[in-house]
Amino acid sequence: MKLPLYWVDAFTAKRFHGNPAAVVIAGTTLDAALMQSIAMENNLAETAFVVPDGACYGIRWFTPTVEVDLCGHATLASAFSLYQHGLVTGDSIKFSSASGPLCASRQADRLALDFPARPAHVATDLIPTLASALGSIPAEAHSAQATMAVFSTEEEVRALRPDMAQVARVPTHGIIATAPGRQADFVSRFFAPRLGIPEDPVTGATHCTLAPYWSRRLGKKQLYAQQLSNRGGELWCEDRGNRVSIAGHCALYLSGEIDA
């Protein structure tokens, strides 16, 4: 069985930056064990599997070790691949997923994702755990699908050197570290060793939690964000209540074929 594969750098306009995702577009649903094996072989933060599903596309995401219920950069890469290779020509693409209906649409020179908001609740009791795992004491702690450590400055987030063994013991998807930005409304990093990703280059899904928090704190709906990994990435977010818009660029790195 031959499967087309696209390797796309997401949330960046430049190759070798942003977060690389693999996109596999299949004509029919694949076995979960096969998808996990392909994702392990690709060894990227996520591989997205996209299958036509009536008027929309079914989408699933796998890290090298587990399936996840939501992934921003691989969805952005999937929409980019569908447009880039002429499989979709309309202004928007609907996806069906484990997190419900999702949408990607053209937004000037960017693509925008419509994702569910995942607001966090205050979890002050986690501050000692986060301080031990991250090596620095956050000003605030919040919890959602991921645990969020809020720092006072961008420099504190840049300087973090987490103990990944301790990060992996935090019983959520991972730890988001965030702070006000110097050139952005806010900055972040994301550590997720429990998912097989020590530090994710750029994480769309964490902005489902970050955007509502910073929208409330800064008193603005539209936000420009930067993720401070070595590869770096930028995201344009909008708080829409129970939904979040997350937009960015993509750059194609590789097109190929899997012999599965």
Secondary structure, DSSP 8 states (H G I E B T S, - for coil): -EEEEEEEEES-SSTTSSEEEEEEE-SS---HHHHHHHHHHHTSSEEEEEEEETTEEEEEEE-SS-EES--HHHHHHHHHHHHHTTS--SSEEEEEETTEEEEEEEETTEEEEEEE----EE-GGGHHHHHHHHSS--SEEEESSSEEEE-S-HHHHHH----HHHHHTSSSS-EEEEEE-SSSSEEEEEEEGGGTEEEES--TTTHHHHHHHHHHHHT-SEEEEEE-SSS-EEEEEEE-SSEEEEEE-EEEEEEEEEE-
